[in-house]
């Protein structure tokens, strides 16, 4: 049995259910990419992190997971029901 505690990390708060939809049209792609890079860098500093990083997302998170997977230190990605790949809102990068 491992002596390491289970990995638990929540880097989000609980905004209103519509907050994600608002960000979809107001936040730039570059800002989402910078957020992903910051989270990956933060996780690598965690004592329980082996350095094997993966990403996953559902809906718009699936799209963001796909983008985050372009970082060279991401070893695995799972994108469920990824949306907004061709949305005009994403063309403002």
N, C-alpha and C positions, 0 to 999 in steps of 0.2 A: 504494500500500500504506500502510495506517495505521501511524503510529509508536507508537500506543497498544498496550500489552500487552493480551492477551485478558483479559476480566473473569473472575476466578476468586475465589470467595469461599465458604468453608465455615464456617458459624457453629454447626455441631453437632459433637458428639463421637460416638463409636461405642458407645452403651450396649448392654446386653443386648437381644436381639431382642424380649423381652417388656416392656421399659421403656415403650414407647409405649402398650401396652394398659393398663399400670398407671396411667399419667398420664391416660388417657382417662376414668378413673373417679375420680381424686383431684384433678386440677387444674381450677380454675374457668375458665369461659369468659372471664371478665374478665382472668384471668392470660394466657390465650392471646392475647387481643386486645391486651393491653399488650406482650407479646413481639413481636407483629407490628408494632406501632407503633414499638417500639424498633429493630427491624431496618430498617424503612423509613427512620427518621431517621438511623441509622448509614450506610446505603448512600448517602444524599444527601450525606454529608460526604466520600465517597470521591472523589478527584481524577478518577477515570475514569468517574464516574457523570454522565450527561447530565441526570439528573433525571427521565428517562422510566422509571418503575418499573412492573414487572409482577410477578405472583405465579403460582406453579403448585404443584400438590400432587397426590399420589396417595393414595387411600384416605382415612384420617382427614386427611391433608394436603390432600386435595381439599376437604374441609369447611373446613379452616382457611384455605385459599387463597380460598375463597368469602367467608369472613368478612373476611379481609384486604382483599379487593377493595372493601369498603365504605368504605375510607379514600379520601378525595377525591384524593390524589395517586397512586393506583394507576390506571394507564391501561389495563392489560390483565390478564386472568386466564384460566388454564386449569385446570380441575378434572377430574382423571381418577378415575373410580370413587369419587366422593365418598360417604362414609358418615357415619352417626351424625347425620343431620339431625333425626331425631325421637327419638333416644335419651334416656332419662331422665337419663343422666349429664350431658347438656348443659343440663338444666333448672336447674342449681344456680348459675347466673350471679349 
